[in-house]
C-alpha cells in the first residue's frame, strides 16, 4: 500500500473548462512536472486518484491544474476546497528539502524516546506544528528554535527537547 502525504488544497476554480487552483506547501515554485495523479481523500484512508492533464505555475505556492474528466467549472467546483495528497515517491520528488513539509514521515525524538512519525506539518507565522499520534491521541508538537535540537535527514529523525509537561496534556 502506498503512503500518502497531505501537500495542499484545491482552493478555487479557474476559467470555464474545469481548471483548478492548487495551493501547495512544497516549499518551492513548481509546475508539478511528471506528476501523473493527485489524490483526494474520499473517506478515512481511502484516496481517489485524479489524473493530471496539464499544469501551469501561477505563483510561488499555487499551480493551475487541469484534471482528466473535469471539464466544466461546475465539476471543478465540486473539488473545492478539498485537501490534496501525493504518493510518497511523488512527494519526495517535488518537495523542497528545506521546506517544513519535508519533515512528513520523519520520527520525532524527545529525550531519547521515539514519539512516532510526523503525520502532518502545520506552518504558523512564528513556528511549525507537527502532528503525531501519542498514546492513542493526536498531539500537536511545536517545532521552533527553542525546542529543535537537530534534524537528521539521512536517518529521517527530528530531535527535540520539549518543555516539561507538554506531553502530559495528551495522557
C-alpha positions in Angstrom: 0.0 0.0 0.0 1.3 3.4 -0.9 1.8 6.1 1.8 0.2 9.4 1.1 1.3 12.9 2.2 -1.0 15.9 2.5 0.5 18.7 0.5 -2.1 21.3 0.0 -5.6 22.1 -1.1 -7.7 22.8 -4.2 -8.7 26.4 -3.3 -10.6 27.7 -6.3 -11.8 27.1 -9.9 -10.3 29.0 -12.8 -11.9 29.6 -16.1 -14.8 27.7 -17.7 -13.1 24.5 -18.7 -12.6 22.9 -15.3 -9.2 24.2 -14.2 -8.4 24.4 -10.5 -6.0 26.4 -8.4 -3.9 24.0 -6.2 -2.3 25.8 -3.3 0.6 23.7 -2.1 3.2 23.8 0.7 6.0 22.0 -1.2 8.4 24.9 -0.3 9.4 25.9 -3.9 7.8 27.1 -7.1 6.8 24.0 -9.1 4.9 23.1 -12.2 4.4 19.6 -10.8 6.2 18.3 -13.9 6.0 14.5 -14.2 3.1 14.2 -11.7 0.6 11.7 -13.1 -2.0 11.9 -10.4 -3.0 13.7 -7.2 -5.3 12.2 -4.6 -8.3 13.4 -2.7 -9.4 11.5 0.5 -13.0 10.3 -0.1 -13.1 8.7 3.4 -10.6 7.9 6.1 -7.5 6.3 4.3 -9.5 5.9 1.1 -7.8 8.0 -1.6 -9.3 8.6 -5.1 -6.8 9.4 -7.8 -7.4 12.3 -10.2 -5.1 12.2 -13.3 -3.3 15.3 -14.2 -3.8 16.5 -17.8 -1.9 19.8 -17.6 -0.4 22.2 -15.1 0.9 25.8 -15.2 2.7 27.8 -12.5 0.6 30.5 -11.0 2.8 31.7 -8.2 5.3 30.5 -5.6 2.7 28.4 -3.8 0.0 27.9 -6.4 -0.4 25.9 -9.6 -3.3 25.9 -12.1 -4.2 22.2 -12.6 -6.4 20.6 -15.3 -7.6 17.1 -14.3 -8.8 14.4 -16.5 -12.6 14.2 -16.6 -13.1 17.6 -15.0 -14.3 19.7 -18.0 -16.7 22.3 -16.5 -16.5 25.0 -13.9 -19.3 23.2 -12.0 -17.4 19.8 -11.9 -14.2 21.6 -10.7 -16.2 23.4 -8.0 -17.2 20.0 -6.5 -13.5 19.5 -5.7 -13.0 22.7 -3.8 -11.9 23.2 -1.0 -10.6 19.6 -0.8 -7.2 18.7 0.5 -4.7 17.2 -1.9 -2.5 14.2 -1.2 0.5 12.9 -3.1 2.0 9.4 -3.1 5.3 9.2 -1.2 7.5 8.9 -4.3 6.0 12.0 -6.0 6.1 13.9 -2.7 9.8 13.3 -2.2 10.5 14.3 -5.8 8.5 17.6 -5.6 9.1 18.9 -2.1 12.0 21.2 -1.3 14.4 19.5 1.1 14.4 22.6 3.3 10.6 23.0 3.4 8.9 22.2 6.7 6.6 19.8 4.9 9.7 17.7 4.0 9.6 16.5 7.7 6.5 14.4 7.0 7.2 10.8 7.9 10.3 11.6 10.0 10.4 10.2 13.5 10.1 12.7 16.3 12.7 12.0 19.1 12.4 13.6 22.6 14.8 12.7 25.4 16.0 9.6 23.5 12.4 8.3 23.0 10.9 7.9 19.6 7.4 9.6 19.9 6.4 8.3 16.4 6.2 9.6 12.9 5.3 13.1 11.9 1.8 12.8 10.3 1.1 16.4 9.4 3.0 19.7 9.3 1.1 22.9 10.0 3.0 26.1 9.2 2.2 29.0 11.5 3.7 32.5 11.2 6.3 32.0 14.1 6.6 28.3 14.3 5.8 24.9 12.8 3.5 22.4 14.4 3.9 18.7 13.8 1.1 16.3 14.4 1.9 12.8 15.8 -0.1 10.0 17.4 0.9 9.9 21.1 -0.7 7.3 23.4 -3.6 7.0 21.0 -4.3 10.7 20.8 -3.4 13.3 18.2 -0.7 15.5 19.6 0.5 18.9 18.3 4.2 19.4 18.9 5.8 22.8 18.2 9.0 22.8 16.3 10.7 26.1 16.8 14.2 27.5 17.6 13.8 26.9 21.4 12.8 23.2 21.1 14.5 21.9 17.9 17.9 20.3 18.6 18.7 18.8 15.2 17.3 17.3 12.0 18.9 14.1 10.8 17.9 13.9 7.1 19.8 10.7 6.5 18.0 8.7 9.2 14.8 10.7 8.9 14.7 11.9 12.5 13.8 15.2 14.2 15.4 15.7 17.7 13.5 18.0 20.0 13.8 19.0 23.7 10.2 19.7 24.8 9.3 21.7 27.9 8.3 19.7 31.0 4.6 18.8 31.0 3.9 19.4 27.3 3.3 15.7 26.6 1.4 15.2 29.9 -1.6 17.0 28.4 -2.0 14.2 25.9 -2.0 11.4 28.5 
